[in-house]
Amino acid sequence: ITSDNIKTLNTRLDKLSTIFDIEAKLIEVSNEEEQTFDPNFWNDSKQAEIVMKSIKEKKSWIKDYNSAKIFLDELEV
């Protein structure tokens, strides 16, 4: 793998971060997790389930992006 390939991969990863709006997902996860600390949050189990599912999905996107970033960082080394 050449340095040009790595630069191309970095560019693609940056675009993915923008397309999937990873920064916004991090903020949304933080806000939704804050909701779960409210004692009344669990009173409406259906709404709680929706929020928990949303958190899980966003964390999955974030985890996958971070994994790709780590692999690319290791590749650069």
N, C-alpha and C positions, 0 to 999 in steps of 0.2 A: 504494500500500500504506500502510495507516494504522499508527499505533503499536500499536493493538489487535491487528492482524494479526501484527505482529512479536512481541508478547507471547505470542500463541497459539502461534506457531511455536517460540518459546523453550521454552514449556511442553511442547510435543510432543517437542522435541529432548531435554529433560531426562528425559522419560519413556522415550524410546528408549534413552538411556544406561543407565537402570535396567533396562529390559527385557532389553537385550542384554548387560548387565553389562560395560561397556567397561573399567572399572577392573580387574576380575578377568581379563579377556582380556589386558590389558597385563602383568599379573603372570605369567599362564600363559605368554605368549610369552617373557618374560624367563627364566623357569625352563626352558622347553623349549630355548631358544637356549643356555643354559648347558650343557645335556646334550650339545649338539653339540660342545663343546670337549673332551669326554672322548675320548682317543685310541681307546678301545675302542668308542665309539659307532658307528663305521662298520663294525665287524666283523659286525654283524647288519644286513644291507642292508634286509631287509623291515621291521624295527622302525624303522630310520633313516628309511625312506621314509614310514612312518606318522607319525612325529614331524614330519618336514619338511612333510608335507601339512597337519598340524594347525596348524603355525606359519603356513603360507601362508593358510589359511582364516581364522584369527584376525586376522592382519594385514589381510586384506581387509575384515573387519568394522570394524576400527579405522580403516582408511583411509577407508572410506565415511562413517563417523560424523564423522571429522575434516573431511572435505570438506563435509558438510552444515553443520557448525559454522562453517567458514570462510565459506560462502555466506551464512549467517545474519548473521554478524558484518559482512560487507560490505553486506548489505542494511540493517542498522541505521545504517551510516554514510551 
